[in-house]
């Protein structure tokens, strides 16, 4: 079974920066696209950014120019650099990955990490 473990959340003032990281671990797996989603209280979980194994990226309009997603295929990690943070970025952020393991495709999720932007 493949596990995704996030780190790097916390409390930051508006205009500040945070970097989230996610590491995948397990036996005999391949990772295709990876991404970050977020869910604010009372709202649905929305895509923030995604990146393919080839490095093609996609961002939600609300974070373009402020957030940068990157990945290290050799280390099975994905990161999200968040700059110029706004209070509306406050949410639980989840790492996501499309996986191939034990002969089947699946989608993996991390446990979530809280990001709070507040003065």
C-alpha positions in Angstrom: 0.0 0.0 0.0 1.3 3.4 -1.0 1.2 6.2 1.6 1.3 10.0 1.0 2.6 12.1 3.9 2.4 15.9 3.9 4.4 18.4 5.9 4.9 22.1 6.1 1.5 23.6 7.0 1.1 26.2 9.7 0.0 29.8 10.5 1.3 32.6 8.4 0.5 36.3 8.1 -1.1 37.7 4.9 1.6 38.2 2.3 3.8 35.5 3.8 5.0 32.3 2.4 4.8 28.6 3.2 6.2 25.5 1.5 4.2 22.2 1.6 5.9 18.9 0.8 4.5 15.4 0.2 6.4 12.2 0.1 5.1 8.9 -1.3 6.3 5.6 0.2 5.5 2.0 -0.3 6.5 -1.0 -2.3 6.6 -1.3 -6.1 4.6 1.6 -7.3 4.7 4.2 -10.0 3.4 7.7 -9.8 1.8 9.6 -12.7 0.2 12.9 -12.0 0.6 14.5 -8.6 -1.2 17.5 -7.2 -2.5 19.6 -4.3 -6.1 20.1 -3.3 -7.5 22.2 -0.6 -10.7 22.3 1.4 -12.0 25.2 3.4 -14.7 24.7 6.1 -18.1 24.2 4.6 -16.7 24.1 1.0 -15.8 21.3 -1.4 -12.3 20.1 -2.0 -10.8 21.9 -5.0 -7.7 21.4 -7.1 -5.0 23.9 -6.4 -2.2 22.7 -8.7 -1.1 19.6 -10.5 2.0 18.3 -12.2 2.5 15.4 -14.6 5.5 13.1 -14.5 6.9 15.0 -17.4 6.6 18.3 -15.5 3.6 19.9 -17.1 1.8 22.0 -14.6 -1.7 23.3 -14.1 -2.9 25.9 -11.6 -6.3 27.1 -10.3 -6.8 30.7 -11.4 -6.9 31.9 -7.8 -3.3 30.8 -7.2 -1.6 31.5 -10.6 1.5 33.7 -10.1 1.6 33.0 -6.4 2.0 29.2 -6.0 4.5 26.9 -7.7 4.2 23.2 -7.8 7.3 21.0 -8.3 8.2 17.3 -8.0 11.2 15.1 -7.7 10.4 11.9 -9.5 13.4 10.0 -8.1 12.4 10.9 -4.5 8.7 10.5 -5.2 8.0 13.9 -3.7 5.8 16.8 -4.7 6.0 20.3 -3.2 3.9 23.5 -3.3 5.6 26.8 -2.8 3.0 29.3 -1.7 3.9 33.0 -1.8 1.8 36.2 -1.2 -0.6 34.2 0.8 -4.1 35.6 1.4 -6.7 34.8 4.1 -8.8 33.1 1.5 -6.0 30.5 1.1 -6.8 29.2 4.5 -7.8 25.6 4.2 -6.7 22.0 4.7 -4.3 21.1 1.9 -4.2 17.5 0.6 -1.6 15.8 -1.5 -2.9 13.7 -4.3 -1.3 11.2 -6.6 -2.4 8.9 -9.4 -0.7 5.6 -8.7 0.0 2.2 -10.3 0.6 -0.5 -7.8 0.0 -4.2 -7.5 -1.3 -4.3 -11.0 -4.0 -1.6 -10.6 -4.5 2.1 -10.9 -5.6 4.1 -7.9 -5.7 7.6 -6.5 -3.9 8.3 -3.3 -4.5 11.0 -0.7 -2.5 12.4 2.1 -3.9 13.0 5.5 -4.0 16.8 5.0 -2.1 19.7 6.5 -3.7 22.9 7.8 -2.7 26.2 6.3 -4.0 29.3 8.1 -3.4 32.8 6.8 -4.3 35.4 9.4 -2.9 38.4 11.1 
